[in-house]
Amino acid sequence: MLSTRDRRTKSFRDAGSRIFQQESETQAGIISLLSARTPTAVREIPIEKIEPNPSQPRMTWHQETLKELAASITEHGVLQPILVRPSGEGYEIIAGERRWRASKLAGRETVPAIVERFDDATALEIALIENLQREDLSPLDEAFIYHKMTNELGYSIRGLAGKLGKDKGYVENRLRLANAPDDVREMVAQRYDTITHAYELMKIEDKKRRRALVKRVLGGELTLLKLHERVQKILDPTAQPPREEKEGPPPLRDDALILGTRKLNEALAELARALEASDGVPEGDRQNLAKFLTISRARMDNLVARLRHA
């Protein structure tokens, strides 16, 4: 006989596969809401009657992409309804908060929605899974989603890793990031490419020393190897001092930025040609390349942010 949790999990999986699927177009993470058990009509609900989910796992909202979505909504409308459930005299968002926010920016008075009566646990699980499917999910958001799934939904680390198709060590490291000190989490929020640095910094309990190292990492002064050496020296003052460092890289040529930009454009063009000529790329390789490009895009976003706020 199935336990209450087993019945709820089976019910979620059966309904969830019909309620939403990941879109493969530019709006990554937007879900197609399908029929759940019986067809459910789409309603136009006043925006002021809809409230965000207080357990929303997503912490970061990129204003630029929200504005782009709002512009699209102004021109084409909301192409996919959001998913809500009754709450008091209004409704609470289960999935689709990004579209709801963009609709408010676009000045809409109503938003298309599907109303379903889900219990708290099922509503949370749907919200978590929907957010995990987003390509622009930040490492911190991902970490806190894993934390909620293990702490509030009862997943074991091994079970969660299996459900998501992730390595157990990967999930464990993301859970460590969820419990990292504030300064370390702020560092990762500013630069996604400092995740490995974060695991080194978490070894240091001295707040003053850790913050000083965080500042240097954000300033681009410490490579991962140099940071590791300094952390080891702090943890064990009797250890051999780090090897002598060179004075630094040679100064950049005046045309370094132009040459770097040209090489980047050439590399992107070559990659595009390779993809066009490779019709039979295995699914696993395609997914791995997509993940690599997503990480590269995050690094590009960091460079853009540094240029704009320099």
Short mmCIF file of the C-alpha atoms (twelve columns), coordinates in Angstrom:
data_MODEL
# 
_entry.id   MODEL 
# 
loop_
_atom_site.group_PDB 
_atom_site.id 
_atom_site.type_symbol 
_atom_site.label_atom_id 
_atom_site.label_alt_id 
_atom_site.label_comp_id 
_atom_site.label_asym_id 
_atom_site.label_seq_id 
_atom_site.Cartn_x 
_atom_site.Cartn_y 
_atom_site.Cartn_z 
_atom_site.pdbx_PDB_model_num 
ATOM 1   C CA . MET A 1   0.000   0.000  0.000   1 
ATOM 2   C CA . LEU A 2   1.396   3.399  -0.998  1 
ATOM 3   C CA . SER A 3   2.211   5.920  1.736   1 
ATOM 4   C CA . THR A 4   0.725   9.424  1.671   1 
ATOM 5   C CA . ARG A 5   3.980   10.864 0.283   1 
ATOM 6   C CA . ASP A 6   4.249   8.096  -2.368  1 
ATOM 7   C CA . ARG A 7   0.666   8.783  -3.493  1 
ATOM 8   C CA . ARG A 8   1.325   12.538 -3.609  1 
ATOM 9   C CA . THR A 9   4.585   12.040 -5.559  1 
ATOM 10  C CA . LYS A 10  2.886   9.708  -8.046  1 
ATOM 11  C CA . SER A 11  -0.015  12.148 -8.393  1 
ATOM 12  C CA . PHE A 12  2.413   15.016 -9.016  1 
ATOM 13  C CA . ARG A 13  4.352   13.098 -11.637 1 
ATOM 14  C CA . ASP A 14  1.207   11.975 -13.450 1 
ATOM 15  C CA . ALA A 15  -0.340  15.446 -13.432 1 
ATOM 16  C CA . GLY A 16  2.898   17.346 -13.869 1 
ATOM 17  C CA . SER A 17  3.773   15.669 -17.150 1 
ATOM 18  C CA . ARG A 18  0.469   16.906 -18.556 1 
ATOM 19  C CA . ILE A 19  0.434   20.308 -16.859 1 
ATOM 20  C CA . PHE A 20  3.691   21.667 -18.225 1 
ATOM 21  C CA . GLN A 21  6.556   20.962 -20.596 1 
ATOM 22  C CA . GLN A 22  9.696   22.934 -21.347 1 
ATOM 23  C CA . GLU A 23  9.516   25.221 -24.387 1 
ATOM 24  C CA . SER A 24  12.509  25.019 -26.760 1 
ATOM 25  C CA . GLU A 25  12.196  28.613 -28.004 1 
ATOM 26  C CA . THR A 26  13.915  31.788 -26.855 1 
ATOM 27  C CA . GLN A 27  11.787  32.252 -23.750 1 
ATOM 28  C CA . ALA A 28  13.582  29.518 -21.834 1 
ATOM 29  C CA . GLY A 29  11.640  28.016 -18.976 1 
ATOM 30  C CA . ILE A 30  8.193   29.161 -20.177 1 
ATOM 31  C CA . ILE A 31  5.823   26.261 -19.664 1 
ATOM 32  C CA . SER A 32  2.982   25.024 -21.810 1 
ATOM 33  C CA . LEU A 33  0.032   24.398 -19.548 1 
ATOM 34  C CA . LEU A 34  -1.916  21.372 -20.654 1 
ATOM 35  C CA . SER A 35  -4.966  19.607 -19.306 1 
ATOM 36  C CA . ALA A 36  -4.671  18.049 -15.852 1 
ATOM 37  C CA . ARG A 37  -7.079  15.173 -15.499 1 
ATOM 38  C CA . THR A 38  -9.845  17.200 -17.185 1 
ATOM 39  C CA . PRO A 39  -9.537  20.226 -19.502 1 
ATOM 40  C CA . THR A 40  -9.290  23.470 -17.559 1 
ATOM 41  C CA . ALA A 41  -10.389 26.759 -19.093 1 
ATOM 42  C CA . VAL A 42  -8.016  29.701 -19.301 1 
ATOM 43  C CA . ARG A 43  -9.360  32.796 -17.514 1 
ATOM 44  C CA . GLU A 44  -8.393  36.445 -17.736 1 
ATOM 45  C CA . ILE A 45  -7.762  37.357 -14.094 1 
ATOM 46  C CA . PRO A 46  -7.162  40.943 -12.852 1 
ATOM 47  C CA . ILE A 47  -3.485  41.373 -12.061 1 
ATOM 48  C CA . GLU A 48  -4.220  43.058 -8.714  1 
ATOM 49  C CA . LYS A 49  -5.997  39.893 -7.535  1 
ATOM 50  C CA . ILE A 50  -2.880  37.777 -8.060  1 
ATOM 51  C CA . GLU A 51  -0.119  37.522 -5.468  1 
ATOM 52  C CA . PRO A 52  3.337   35.940 -5.872  1 
ATOM 53  C CA . ASN A 53  4.080   32.678 -4.116  1 
ATOM 54  C CA . PRO A 54  5.684   33.428 -0.698  1 
ATOM 55  C CA . SER A 55  7.709   30.222 -1.143  1 
ATOM 56  C CA . GLN A 56  8.951   31.289 -4.596  1 
ATOM 57  C CA . PRO A 57  12.376  29.648 -4.943  1 
ATOM 58  C CA . ARG A 58  13.706  32.182 -7.445  1 
ATOM 59  C CA . MET A 59  15.563  35.061 -5.804  1 
ATOM 60  C CA . THR A 60  16.935  36.979 -8.792  1 
ATOM 61  C CA . TRP A 61  14.917  38.758 -11.469 1 
ATOM 62  C CA . HIS A 62  16.900  40.314 -14.317 1 
ATOM 63  C CA . GLN A 63  15.272  43.652 -15.066 1 
ATOM 64  C CA . GLU A 64  16.604  43.802 -18.619 1 
ATOM 65  C CA . THR A 65  15.041  40.472 -19.595 1 
ATOM 66  C CA . LEU A 66  11.829  41.408 -17.777 1 
ATOM 67  C CA . LYS A 67  11.651  44.608 -19.841 1 
ATOM 68  C CA . GLU A 68  12.241  42.619 -23.036 1 
ATOM 69  C CA . LEU A 69  9.429   40.221 -22.116 1 
ATOM 70  C CA . ALA A 70  7.173   43.164 -21.226 1 
ATOM 71  C CA . ALA A 71  7.816   44.662 -24.682 1 
ATOM 72  C CA . SER A 72  6.934   41.326 -26.290 1 
ATOM 73  C CA . ILE A 73  3.742   41.115 -24.208 1 
ATOM 74  C CA . THR A 74  2.787   44.643 -25.275 1 
ATOM 75  C CA . GLU A 75  3.072   43.623 -28.911 1 
ATOM 76  C CA . HIS A 76  1.908   40.006 -28.893 1 
ATOM 77  C CA . GLY A 77  0.158   39.495 -25.551 1 
ATOM 78  C CA . VAL A 78  0.877   36.738 -23.014 1 
ATOM 79  C CA . LEU A 79  1.426   33.638 -25.146 1 
ATOM 80  C CA . GLN A 80  1.344   31.147 -22.261 1 
ATOM 81  C CA . PRO A 81  -1.060  31.386 -19.304 1 
ATOM 82  C CA . ILE A 82  0.296   31.330 -15.785 1 
ATOM 83  C CA . LEU A 83  -0.718  28.684 -13.244 1 
ATOM 84  C CA . VAL A 84  -2.433  29.849 -10.041 1 
ATOM 85  C CA . ARG A 85  -4.455  28.462 -7.159  1 
ATOM 86  C CA . PRO A 86  -7.204  30.101 -5.071  1 
ATOM 87  C CA . SER A 87  -5.915  32.024 -2.051  1 
ATOM 88  C CA . GLY A 88  -8.225  34.071 0.173   1 
ATOM 89  C CA . GLU A 89  -10.179 36.437 -2.065  1 
ATOM 90  C CA . GLY A 90  -7.625  36.206 -4.853  1 
ATOM 91  C CA . TYR A 91  -5.070  33.844 -6.323  1 
ATOM 92  C CA . GLU A 92  -1.500  32.735 -5.622  1 
ATOM 93  C CA . ILE A 93  1.002   32.045 -8.386  1 
ATOM 94  C CA . ILE A 94  2.287   28.485 -8.694  1 
ATOM 95  C CA . ALA A 95  4.210   28.889 -11.958 1 
ATOM 96  C CA . GLY A 96  4.693   31.883 -14.249 1 
ATOM 97  C CA . GLU A 97  5.667   34.717 -11.898 1 
ATOM 98  C CA . ARG A 98  8.062   36.100 -14.511 1 
ATOM 99  C CA . ARG A 99  5.196   36.520 -17.007 1 
ATOM 100 C CA . TRP A 100 3.041   38.095 -14.282 1 
ATOM 101 C CA . ARG A 101 5.775   40.607 -13.419 1 
ATOM 102 C CA . ALA A 102 6.350   41.430 -17.084 1 
ATOM 103 C CA . SER A 103 2.609   41.859 -17.615 1 
ATOM 104 C CA . LYS A 104 2.554   44.439 -14.803 1 
ATOM 105 C CA . LEU A 105 5.471   46.261 -16.449 1 
ATOM 106 C CA . ALA A 106 3.568   46.205 -19.739 1 
ATOM 107 C CA . GLY A 107 0.608   47.913 -18.047 1 
ATOM 108 C CA . ARG A 108 -1.831  45.058 -18.530 1 
ATOM 109 C CA . GLU A 109 -4.885  44.932 -16.275 1 
ATOM 110 C CA . THR A 110 -5.435  41.181 -16.634 1 
ATOM 111 C CA . VAL A 111 -3.319  38.104 -17.313 1 
ATOM 112 C CA . PRO A 112 -4.428  34.722 -18.719 1 
ATOM 113 C CA . ALA A 113 -4.310  32.016 -16.053 1 
ATOM 114 C CA . ILE A 114 -5.289  28.440 -15.316 1 
ATOM 115 C CA . VAL A 115 -6.697  27.903 -11.830 1 
ATOM 116 C CA . GLU A 116 -5.943  24.593 -10.088 1 
ATOM 117 C CA . ARG A 117 -6.480  23.567 -6.469  1 
ATOM 118 C CA . PHE A 118 -3.117  22.161 -5.420  1 
ATOM 119 C CA . ASP A 119 -2.037  21.509 -1.843  1 
ATOM 120 C CA . ASP A 120 1.007   23.350 -0.458  1 
ATOM 121 C CA . ALA A 121 3.484   20.527 -1.071  1 
ATOM 122 C CA . THR A 122 2.425   19.908 -4.665  1 
ATOM 123 C CA . ALA A 123 2.333   23.647 -5.454  1 
ATOM 124 C CA . LEU A 124 5.857   24.048 -4.095  1 
ATOM 125 C CA . GLU A 125 7.177   21.070 -6.039  1 
ATOM 126 C CA . ILE A 126 5.701   22.345 -9.313  1 
ATOM 127 C CA . ALA A 127 7.240   25.794 -8.706  1 
ATOM 128 C CA . LEU A 128 10.631  24.258 -7.928  1 
ATOM 129 C CA . ILE A 129 10.701  21.995 -10.977 1 
ATOM 130 C CA . GLU A 130 9.508   24.802 -13.277 1 
ATOM 131 C CA . ASN A 131 12.315  27.058 -12.071 1 
ATOM 132 C CA . LEU A 132 14.957  24.343 -12.436 1 
ATOM 133 C CA . GLN A 133 14.090  24.134 -16.138 1 
ATOM 134 C CA . ARG A 134 15.078  27.739 -16.769 1 
ATOM 135 C CA . GLU A 135 18.330  28.251 -18.673 1 
ATOM 136 C CA . ASP A 136 19.049  31.586 -16.948 1 
ATOM 137 C CA . LEU A 137 18.776  30.111 -13.458 1 
ATOM 138 C CA . SER A 138 21.560  31.490 -11.276 1 
ATOM 139 C CA . PRO A 139 23.766  29.130 -9.217  1 
ATOM 140 C CA . LEU A 140 22.337  30.622 -6.006  1 
ATOM 141 C CA . ASP A 141 18.738  30.082 -7.104  1 
ATOM 142 C CA . GLU A 142 19.617  26.526 -8.051  1 
ATOM 143 C CA . ALA A 143 21.245  25.996 -4.645  1 
ATOM 144 C CA . PHE A 144 18.197  27.239 -2.732  1 
ATOM 145 C CA . ILE A 145 15.855  25.136 -4.850  1 
ATOM 146 C CA . TYR A 146 17.871  22.034 -3.934  1 
ATOM 147 C CA . HIS A 147 17.747  23.148 -0.298  1 
ATOM 148 C CA . LYS A 148 13.953  23.421 -0.393  1 
ATOM 149 C CA . MET A 149 13.574  20.063 -2.122  1 
ATOM 150 C CA . THR A 150 15.661  18.295 0.531   1 
ATOM 151 C CA . ASN A 151 14.440  20.229 3.587   1 
ATOM 152 C CA . GLU A 152 10.770  20.847 2.774   1 
ATOM 153 C CA . LEU A 153 9.869   18.069 0.338   1 
ATOM 154 C CA . GLY A 154 11.883  15.293 1.967   1 
ATOM 155 C CA . TYR A 155 14.132  14.348 -0.937  1 
ATOM 156 C CA . SER A 156 17.369  12.576 -0.084  1 
ATOM 157 C CA . ILE A 157 20.478  13.936 -1.804  1 
ATOM 158 C CA . ARG A 158 20.867  10.710 -3.774  1 
ATOM 159 C CA . GLY A 159 17.166  10.681 -4.695  1 
ATOM 160 C CA . LEU A 160 17.265  14.320 -5.788  1 
ATOM 161 C CA . ALA A 161 20.377  13.735 -7.881  1 
ATOM 162 C CA . GLY A 162 18.691  10.793 -9.582  1 
ATOM 163 C CA . LYS A 163 15.489  12.754 -10.269 1 
ATOM 164 C CA . LEU A 164 17.428  15.629 -11.842 1 
ATOM 165 C CA . GLY A 165 20.002  13.508 -13.666 1 
ATOM 166 C CA . LYS A 166 22.824  15.164 -11.716 1 
ATOM 167 C CA . ASP A 167 25.893  13.745 -10.025 1 
ATOM 168 C CA . LYS A 168 25.466  13.305 -6.260  1 
ATOM 169 C CA . GLY A 169 28.581  15.398 -5.608  1 
ATOM 170 C CA . TYR A 170 27.198  18.207 -7.760  1 
ATOM 171 C CA . VAL A 171 24.015  18.366 -5.667  1 
ATOM 172 C CA . GLU A 172 26.033  18.243 -2.426  1 
ATOM 173 C CA . ASN A 173 28.169  21.186 -3.543  1 
ATOM 174 C CA . ARG A 174 25.142  23.244 -4.503  1 
ATOM 175 C CA . LEU A 175 23.626  22.538 -1.061  1 
ATOM 176 C CA . ARG A 176 26.869  23.777 0.514   1 
ATOM 177 C CA . LEU A 177 26.479  26.990 -1.485  1 
ATOM 178 C CA . ALA A 178 22.970  27.475 -0.063  1 
ATOM 179 C CA . ASN A 179 24.487  27.493 3.434   1 
ATOM 180 C CA . ALA A 180 27.465  29.694 2.553   1 
ATOM 181 C CA . PRO A 181 28.171  32.950 4.471   1 
ATOM 182 C CA . ASP A 182 26.499  36.090 3.121   1 
ATOM 183 C CA . ASP A 183 29.697  37.572 1.665   1 
ATOM 184 C CA . VAL A 184 30.421  34.396 -0.303  1 
ATOM 185 C CA . ARG A 185 26.876  34.224 -1.668  1 
ATOM 186 C CA . GLU A 186 27.037  37.894 -2.664  1 
ATOM 187 C CA . MET A 187 30.281  37.164 -4.548  1 
ATOM 188 C CA . VAL A 188 28.654  34.355 -6.534  1 
ATOM 189 C CA . ALA A 189 25.615  36.552 -7.210  1 
ATOM 190 C CA . GLN A 190 27.891  39.161 -8.789  1 
ATOM 191 C CA . ARG A 191 30.047  36.693 -10.733 1 
ATOM 192 C CA . TYR A 192 28.728  33.224 -11.561 1 
ATOM 193 C CA . ASP A 193 32.244  32.047 -12.498 1 
ATOM 194 C CA . THR A 194 33.395  32.240 -8.854  1 
ATOM 195 C CA . ILE A 195 31.526  29.158 -7.647  1 
ATOM 196 C CA . THR A 196 34.693  27.080 -7.190  1 
ATOM 197 C CA . HIS A 197 36.310  30.014 -5.378  1 
ATOM 198 C CA . ALA A 198 33.282  30.020 -3.065  1 
ATOM 199 C CA . TYR A 199 33.955  26.458 -1.904  1 
ATOM 200 C CA . GLU A 200 37.511  27.467 -0.972  1 
ATOM 201 C CA . LEU A 201 36.355  30.582 0.880   1 
ATOM 202 C CA . MET A 202 33.792  28.616 2.894   1 
ATOM 203 C CA . LYS A 203 36.712  26.927 4.670   1 
ATOM 204 C CA . ILE A 204 37.591  30.226 6.399   1 
ATOM 205 C CA . GLU A 205 35.661  31.161 9.534   1 
ATOM 206 C CA . ASP A 206 37.439  34.492 10.125  1 
ATOM 207 C CA . LYS A 207 34.976  36.998 8.595   1 
ATOM 208 C CA . LYS A 208 37.528  39.782 8.161   1 
ATOM 209 C CA . ARG A 209 40.023  37.584 6.322   1 
ATOM 210 C CA . ARG A 210 37.324  35.975 4.220   1 
ATOM 211 C CA . ARG A 211 35.866  39.327 3.154   1 
ATOM 212 C CA . ALA A 212 39.310  40.577 2.171   1 
ATOM 213 C CA . LEU A 213 39.789  37.538 -0.054  1 
ATOM 214 C CA . VAL A 214 36.283  37.916 -1.516  1 
ATOM 215 C CA . LYS A 215 37.132  41.481 -2.502  1 
ATOM 216 C CA . ARG A 216 40.324  40.332 -4.233  1 
ATOM 217 C CA . VAL A 217 38.528  37.548 -6.087  1 
ATOM 218 C CA . LEU A 218 35.897  39.982 -7.361  1 
ATOM 219 C CA . GLY A 219 38.677  42.331 -8.413  1 
ATOM 220 C CA . GLY A 220 40.269  39.587 -10.503 1 
ATOM 221 C CA . GLU A 221 43.413  39.554 -8.375  1 
ATOM 222 C CA . LEU A 222 43.296  35.906 -7.294  1 
ATOM 223 C CA . THR A 223 43.178  32.854 -9.505  1 
ATOM 224 C CA . LEU A 224 41.736  29.695 -7.998  1 
ATOM 225 C CA . LEU A 225 45.221  28.284 -7.415  1 
ATOM 226 C CA . LYS A 226 46.439  31.437 -5.655  1 
ATOM 227 C CA . LEU A 227 43.289  31.525 -3.521  1 
ATOM 228 C CA . HIS A 228 43.777  27.882 -2.544  1 
ATOM 229 C CA . GLU A 229 47.337  28.629 -1.412  1 
ATOM 230 C CA . ARG A 230 46.204  31.557 0.735   1 
ATOM 231 C CA . VAL A 231 43.370  29.563 2.280   1 
ATOM 232 C CA . GLN A 232 45.776  26.744 3.132   1 
ATOM 233 C CA . LYS A 233 48.171  29.262 4.727   1 
ATOM 234 C CA . ILE A 234 45.335  30.686 6.866   1 
ATOM 235 C CA . LEU A 235 44.195  27.234 7.934   1 
ATOM 236 C CA . ASP A 236 47.732  26.014 8.634   1 
ATOM 237 C CA . PRO A 237 50.183  28.866 9.339   1 
ATOM 238 C CA . THR A 238 53.040  26.343 9.675   1 
ATOM 239 C CA . ALA A 239 52.612  25.149 6.100   1 
ATOM 240 C CA . GLN A 240 55.158  26.046 3.458   1 
ATOM 241 C CA . PRO A 241 54.584  29.572 2.114   1 
ATOM 242 C CA . PRO A 242 53.081  29.813 -1.379  1 
ATOM 243 C CA . ARG A 243 55.553  29.890 -4.232  1 
ATOM 244 C CA . GLU A 244 56.810  33.259 -5.333  1 
ATOM 245 C CA . GLU A 245 54.484  34.979 -7.709  1 
ATOM 246 C CA . LYS A 246 55.538  36.797 -10.779 1 
ATOM 247 C CA . GLU A 247 55.015  40.500 -10.838 1 
ATOM 248 C CA . GLY A 248 51.999  39.993 -13.053 1 
ATOM 249 C CA . PRO A 249 51.093  39.521 -16.687 1 
ATOM 250 C CA . PRO A 250 52.700  41.770 -19.273 1 
ATOM 251 C CA . PRO A 251 50.767  44.941 -20.072 1 
ATOM 252 C CA . LEU A 252 48.100  44.608 -22.745 1 
ATOM 253 C CA . ARG A 253 48.754  45.991 -26.166 1 
ATOM 254 C CA . ASP A 254 46.707  49.008 -27.222 1 
ATOM 255 C CA . ASP A 255 44.726  46.856 -29.677 1 
ATOM 256 C CA . ALA A 256 44.124  43.970 -27.217 1 
ATOM 257 C CA . LEU A 257 40.379  44.629 -26.903 1 
ATOM 258 C CA . ILE A 258 39.949  44.874 -30.663 1 
ATOM 259 C CA . LEU A 259 41.884  41.643 -31.251 1 
ATOM 260 C CA . GLY A 260 40.009  39.842 -28.461 1 
ATOM 261 C CA . THR A 261 36.640  40.912 -29.843 1 
ATOM 262 C CA . ARG A 262 37.635  39.847 -33.349 1 
ATOM 263 C CA . LYS A 263 38.737  36.401 -32.134 1 
ATOM 264 C CA . LEU A 264 35.465  35.976 -30.230 1 
ATOM 265 C CA . ASN A 265 33.418  36.800 -33.331 1 
ATOM 266 C CA . GLU A 266 35.488  34.404 -35.435 1 
ATOM 267 C CA . ALA A 267 35.094  31.624 -32.866 1 
ATOM 268 C CA . LEU A 268 31.302  32.117 -32.696 1 
ATOM 269 C CA . ALA A 269 31.053  32.082 -36.482 1 
ATOM 270 C CA . GLU A 270 33.109  28.880 -36.666 1 
ATOM 271 C CA . LEU A 271 30.927  27.238 -34.016 1 
ATOM 272 C CA . ALA A 272 27.769  28.224 -35.895 1 
ATOM 273 C CA . ARG A 273 29.154  26.711 -39.126 1 
ATOM 274 C CA . ALA A 274 30.083  23.504 -37.298 1 
ATOM 275 C CA . LEU A 275 26.566  23.176 -35.872 1 
ATOM 276 C CA . GLU A 276 24.962  23.777 -39.278 1 
ATOM 277 C CA . ALA A 277 27.127  21.073 -40.840 1 
ATOM 278 C CA . SER A 278 26.519  18.514 -38.064 1 
ATOM 279 C CA . ASP A 279 23.031  17.097 -38.493 1 
ATOM 280 C CA . GLY A 280 23.740  13.861 -36.645 1 
ATOM 281 C CA . VAL A 281 25.066  15.164 -33.320 1 
ATOM 282 C CA . PRO A 282 24.074  12.711 -30.526 1 
ATOM 283 C CA . GLU A 283 21.511  14.001 -28.035 1 
ATOM 284 C CA . GLY A 284 23.950  13.759 -25.110 1 
ATOM 285 C CA . ASP A 285 26.584  15.847 -26.927 1 
ATOM 286 C CA . ARG A 286 23.964  18.418 -27.910 1 
ATOM 287 C CA . GLN A 287 22.812  18.806 -24.310 1 
ATOM 288 C CA . ASN A 288 26.400  19.078 -23.012 1 
ATOM 289 C CA . LEU A 289 27.210  21.740 -25.600 1 
ATOM 290 C CA . ALA A 290 24.044  23.634 -24.648 1 
ATOM 291 C CA . LYS A 291 25.118  23.589 -20.978 1 
ATOM 292 C CA . PHE A 292 28.619  24.803 -21.909 1 
ATOM 293 C CA . LEU A 293 27.199  27.674 -23.958 1 
ATOM 294 C CA . THR A 294 24.855  28.603 -21.093 1 
ATOM 295 C CA . ILE A 295 27.859  28.851 -18.737 1 
ATOM 296 C CA . SER A 296 29.749  30.891 -21.360 1 
ATOM 297 C CA . ARG A 297 26.753  33.225 -21.646 1 
ATOM 298 C CA . ALA A 298 26.871  33.790 -17.886 1 
ATOM 299 C CA . ARG A 299 30.549  34.740 -18.187 1 
ATOM 300 C CA . MET A 300 29.656  37.141 -20.982 1 
ATOM 301 C CA . ASP A 301 26.947  38.670 -18.768 1 
ATOM 302 C CA . ASN A 302 29.573  39.248 -16.081 1 
ATOM 303 C CA . LEU A 303 31.835  41.014 -18.588 1 
ATOM 304 C CA . VAL A 304 28.928  43.189 -19.748 1 
ATOM 305 C CA . ALA A 305 28.112  44.110 -16.149 1 
ATOM 306 C CA . ARG A 306 31.750  45.024 -15.438 1 
ATOM 307 C CA . LEU A 307 31.871  47.234 -18.530 1 
ATOM 308 C CA . ARG A 308 28.614  49.000 -17.722 1 
ATOM 309 C CA . HIS A 309 29.430  49.632 -14.075 1 
ATOM 310 C CA . ALA A 310 33.159  50.279 -14.334 1 
# 
